[in-house]
Amino acid sequence: MPLPLSVAIICKDNERTIGRTLESIADLAAEVVAVDSGSTDRTIAILGSFHIPGRAVRVIRSDWLGHIRTKQKALDACTQAWILCLDSDESVLPDLGASIRSALSTDRPAIAGYRLNRKVFYQGRPLNHAWQPEWRLRLVRRAVARWDGIDPHDALRFSGDAAAARLSGDLRHDSFETFADHLRKQWSHSATMAAGLHTSGRRGSYLSLLVSPPGAFLKQLVLKRSFQDGYAGWLAAASTAAGALMKHAILLELSRSTARTGDPTPHAADSSGS
């Protein structure tokens, strides 16, 4: 039987992964709300052909509003007592699905939400060390949380004081097929993040440009022990360092542009649906 659960999804051109996302919550959700920001591939067709018991996916067409505002739009459209927020390249693995069913069936009044561990999959296999653990608040009672952060690093946060617990099992993240794809995404996210930091008052520095990339590399390789994921773990550390390098380089350029002309022109790329 479905739970009193809405699943909120944002998507754009995600035909590669959206089917897995939907199948993973088919036995859990009473409602699925998808906010699509202009898909031109088969994403809309896949959404239209998927039915949870007695109800089709509700698709909302929207301009891309940035990660935070687009996710908030999906969250606001949900009607069930609990809401699970997913990206269109994320899927609930069976152990996590069982944990969600148990948690919502028990429904502890003191708990307003649950944090889930997201794990990247590369070529069909999990990276058990790179970027791990990655606990994210994703399952919340309706009207107790809002999306916040600096694009593209959004974060679901409680509107007031509330308690969260952790659920066992993993949220599968099929973010990229190759590390070449990942590096392209890193550029987009780095540009968006640098622009957001600059708008919020942060300024770039030579020290950050020097220290942050090797620090990011060593954090993954040594502290997270990503080398235990094989060559993919080394590439994960390298791409993380590349993202840090691009972010601080762009932020430094924006800062110098502001100091020189007083008229910064950030170039943040559209990275919707990821």
C-alpha positions as CSV (number, residue, x, y, z in Angstrom):
1,M,0.0,0.0,0.0
2,P,1.3,3.5,-0.7
3,L,2.3,5.7,2.2
4,P,1.0,9.2,3.0
5,L,4.0,10.3,0.9
6,S,4.5,12.8,-1.9
7,V,7.7,12.6,-4.0
8,A,8.9,15.9,-5.4
9,I,11.2,15.7,-8.4
10,I,12.8,18.4,-10.6
11,C,13.9,17.4,-14.1
12,K,15.2,18.5,-17.5
13,D,16.3,16.1,-20.2
14,N,16.8,13.2,-17.9
15,E,15.5,10.3,-20.0
16,R,18.6,8.3,-19.0
17,T,17.7,8.2,-15.3
18,I,14.1,9.3,-14.7
19,G,12.7,5.8,-15.2
20,R,14.8,4.4,-12.4
21,T,13.8,7.2,-10.2
22,L,10.1,6.6,-10.7
23,E,10.4,2.8,-10.4
24,S,12.2,3.1,-7.1
25,I,9.3,4.9,-5.4
26,A,6.4,3.2,-7.2
27,D,5.5,1.1,-4.1
28,L,6.0,4.0,-1.6
29,A,4.3,7.1,-2.9
30,A,0.7,8.2,-3.0
31,E,1.7,11.2,-5.1
32,V,4.5,12.2,-7.5
33,V,5.0,15.8,-8.5
34,A,7.6,16.6,-11.2
35,V,8.6,20.1,-12.1
36,D,10.1,20.0,-15.6
37,S,12.1,22.9,-16.9
38,G,11.9,22.5,-20.7
39,S,12.8,18.9,-21.5
40,T,13.3,18.2,-25.2
41,D,14.1,14.4,-24.9
42,R,11.8,11.6,-23.8
43,T,11.6,12.8,-20.1
44,I,8.0,14.0,-20.4
45,A,6.9,10.9,-22.2
46,I,8.4,8.7,-19.5
47,L,6.7,10.7,-16.8
48,G,3.4,10.5,-18.7
49,S,3.6,6.7,-19.1
50,F,4.3,6.1,-15.4
51,H,1.4,5.5,-13.0
52,I,1.5,4.8,-9.3
53,P,-1.6,2.9,-8.1
54,G,-4.7,5.0,-9.1
55,R,-2.8,8.1,-10.0
56,A,-0.5,9.5,-12.7
57,V,2.5,11.7,-12.2
58,R,1.6,15.4,-11.9
59,V,3.9,17.3,-14.3
60,I,4.3,21.1,-13.8
61,R,6.0,22.9,-16.7
62,S,8.2,25.7,-15.4
63,D,11.0,28.0,-16.5
64,W,14.3,27.1,-14.8
65,L,14.4,29.2,-11.7
66,G,17.7,28.0,-10.3
67,H,18.1,24.9,-8.1
68,I,16.6,26.4,-4.9
69,R,13.5,28.1,-6.3
70,T,12.7,25.2,-8.7
71,K,12.9,22.7,-5.9
72,Q,10.8,24.9,-3.7
73,K,8.2,25.0,-6.4
74,A,8.0,21.2,-6.5
75,L,7.9,21.1,-2.6
76,D,5.1,23.6,-2.5
77,A,2.9,21.6,-4.9
78,C,2.9,18.4,-2.8
79,T,-0.2,17.6,-0.8
80,Q,0.7,14.5,1.3
81,A,1.7,14.5,5.0
82,W,5.3,13.5,4.2
83,I,7.4,14.7,1.2
84,L,10.5,13.0,-0.3
85,C,12.6,15.3,-2.4
86,L,14.6,13.7,-5.2
87,D,16.6,14.9,-8.2
88,S,15.9,13.1,-11.4
89,D,19.2,11.2,-11.3
90,E,18.5,9.8,-7.8
91,S,16.7,6.6,-6.9
92,V,15.8,4.9,-3.7
93,L,17.6,1.6,-3.2
94,P,15.6,-1.3,-1.6
95,D,17.1,-1.1,1.9
96,L,16.4,2.7,2.0
97,G,12.8,2.0,0.7
98,A,12.3,-0.4,3.6
99,S,13.6,2.2,6.0
100,I,11.2,4.8,4.7
101,R,8.2,2.5,4.9
102,S,9.1,1.6,8.5
103,A,9.7,5.2,9.5
104,L,6.5,6.6,8.1
105,S,4.4,3.6,9.3
106,T,5.7,4.2,12.8
107,D,5.4,8.0,12.5
108,R,7.3,9.2,15.6
109,P,5.7,12.6,16.5
110,A,9.0,14.1,17.7
111,I,10.7,13.5,14.3
112,A,10.1,16.1,11.6
113,G,12.4,14.7,9.0
114,Y,15.0,12.2,8.0
115,R,18.5,12.4,6.5
116,L,19.4,10.0,3.8
117,N,22.9,9.0,2.7
118,R,23.4,9.7,-1.0
119,K,26.0,7.5,-2.8
120,V,27.3,8.1,-6.3
121,F,27.2,5.2,-8.8
122,Y,29.8,5.1,-11.6
123,Q,29.3,2.6,-14.5
124,G,26.7,0.8,-12.4
125,R,28.8,0.4,-9.3
126,P,28.8,2.4,-6.1
127,L,31.6,4.6,-5.0
128,N,31.8,3.5,-1.3
129,H,34.4,6.0,-0.2
130,A,34.5,9.0,-2.5
131,W,32.2,11.8,-1.2
132,Q,31.1,9.5,1.6
133,P,29.1,9.8,3.8
134,E,26.8,12.4,2.2
135,W,23.9,12.8,4.6
136,R,21.1,15.0,3.2
137,L,17.8,16.1,4.7
138,R,15.4,14.8,2.0
139,L,12.3,13.3,3.8
140,V,10.3,15.8,5.8
141,R,6.8,16.5,7.1
142,R,4.9,18.9,4.9
143,A,5.3,22.6,5.7
144,V,8.2,22.2,8.1
145,A,11.1,22.8,5.8
146,R,12.2,25.0,2.9
147,W,15.0,24.9,0.3
148,D,17.9,27.2,1.1
149,G,21.6,27.6,0.3
150,I,23.6,29.1,-2.6
151,D,23.0,27.8,-6.1
152,P,23.9,25.1,-7.1
153,H,24.5,23.9,-3.6
154,D,20.9,23.8,-2.3
155,A,20.0,22.4,1.1
156,L,16.6,21.5,2.5
157,R,16.4,23.1,6.0
158,F,13.8,23.2,8.7
159,S,11.8,26.5,8.9
160,G,12.1,26.4,12.8
161,D,13.4,24.1,15.5
162,A,12.8,20.5,14.5
163,A,14.5,17.2,15.0
164,A,15.7,14.9,12.3
165,A,16.9,11.3,12.4
166,R,18.9,9.2,9.9
167,L,17.6,6.3,7.9
168,S,19.7,3.2,6.9
169,G,20.1,2.4,3.2
170,D,21.4,4.5,0.4
171,L,20.0,7.0,-2.2
172,R,21.6,6.1,-5.5
173,H,23.0,9.0,-7.4
174,D,23.6,8.5,-11.1
175,S,25.1,11.9,-11.6
176,F,27.3,11.2,-14.6
177,E,28.2,8.4,-17.1
178,T,31.9,9.4,-17.5
179,F,34.3,11.6,-15.6
180,A,34.5,13.8,-18.7
181,D,30.7,14.4,-18.2
182,H,31.4,15.1,-14.5
183,L,34.1,17.7,-15.3
184,R,31.7,19.5,-17.7
185,K,29.1,19.6,-14.9
186,Q,31.9,20.8,-12.5
187,W,32.4,23.8,-14.8
188,S,28.7,24.7,-14.8
189,H,28.4,24.3,-11.0
190,S,31.6,26.1,-10.3
191,A,30.5,29.1,-12.4
192,T,27.1,29.2,-10.7
193,M,28.6,28.8,-7.2
194,A,31.2,31.5,-7.8
195,A,28.5,33.9,-8.9
196,G,26.4,33.1,-5.9
197,L,29.2,33.6,-3.5
198,H,30.2,36.9,-5.1
199,T,26.6,38.1,-4.9
200,S,26.5,37.2,-1.2
201,G,29.7,39.3,-0.5
202,R,32.4,36.7,-0.7
203,R,35.6,37.7,-2.5
204,G,38.3,35.6,-4.2
205,S,41.9,35.4,-3.0
206,Y,45.2,34.0,-4.2
207,L,45.5,32.0,-1.0
208,S,42.2,30.2,-1.7
209,L,43.2,29.6,-5.3
210,L,46.5,28.0,-4.0
211,V,45.2,26.0,-1.1
212,S,41.7,24.9,-1.9
213,P,42.3,22.6,-4.9
214,P,45.0,20.4,-3.3
215,G,43.0,20.5,-0.1
216,A,39.9,19.1,-1.9
217,F,42.1,16.4,-3.6
218,L,43.7,15.2,-0.4
219,K,40.4,15.3,1.5
220,Q,38.9,12.8,-0.9
221,L,42.0,10.7,-1.4
222,V,43.3,10.5,2.2
223,L,40.4,11.4,4.6
224,K,37.6,9.7,2.6
225,R,40.0,7.0,1.4
226,S,38.6,7.3,-2.2
227,F,41.6,5.3,-3.5
228,Q,39.8,2.2,-2.2
229,D,37.3,2.8,-5.0
230,G,40.1,2.1,-7.5
231,Y,40.9,4.4,-10.4
232,A,37.4,5.9,-10.1
233,G,38.3,7.1,-6.6
234,W,41.4,8.8,-7.9
235,L,39.3,10.5,-10.7
236,A,36.7,11.5,-8.1
237,A,39.4,13.3,-6.0
238,A,40.8,14.9,-9.2
239,S,37.5,16.2,-10.4
240,T,36.7,17.6,-6.9
241,A,40.0,19.5,-7.0
242,A,39.2,20.7,-10.5
243,G,35.9,22.0,-9.3
244,A,37.5,23.9,-6.4
245,L,40.1,25.3,-8.8
246,M,37.5,26.6,-11.3
247,K,35.3,28.0,-8.5
248,H,38.0,30.0,-6.9
249,A,39.5,31.2,-10.2
250,I,36.1,32.5,-11.3
251,L,35.4,34.1,-7.9
252,L,38.8,35.8,-8.1
253,E,38.1,37.2,-11.6
254,L,34.7,38.5,-10.5
255,S,36.3,40.1,-7.4
256,R,39.0,41.8,-9.5
257,S,36.4,43.0,-12.0
258,T,34.3,44.5,-9.3
259,A,37.4,46.3,-7.8
260,R,38.4,47.6,-11.2
261,T,35.0,48.7,-12.7
262,G,32.4,48.2,-10.0
263,D,30.3,46.3,-12.6
264,P,30.8,42.5,-12.2
265,T,29.3,40.3,-15.0
266,P,29.0,36.7,-13.6
267,H,28.4,34.0,-16.2
268,A,26.6,31.3,-14.4
269,A,25.6,28.3,-16.6
270,D,22.2,26.7,-16.6
271,S,22.7,23.4,-14.8
272,S,19.0,22.4,-14.3
273,G,17.9,18.9,-13.6
274,S,21.1,17.6,-12.0
